[in-house]
């Protein structure tokens, strides 16, 4: 059966994506922070430690805003062009 997604929740999808972006950014930020800290000369100040907290927060905020805006645009445009279509099959284990 072919179905269309008629509404995407901007707030819920934005929350989920923002948190996923923030957590996944730590996978890259922590190792790079450690590598850059270890490779800096002794007298030079390494990368600022607050960046390890600031960057995931920025990812969270911008991830939330971009997905929430995208969902809102999708919801508005659905009236004019339709939605994402997918095919679903009923459960055959009856």
Secondary structure, DSSP 8 states (H G I E B T S, - for coil): -EEE-----HHHHHHHHHHHHHHHHHHHHHHHHHHHHHHS-SSS--S-TTHHHHHHHHHHHHHHHHHHHHHHHHHHHHHHH---EEE-------
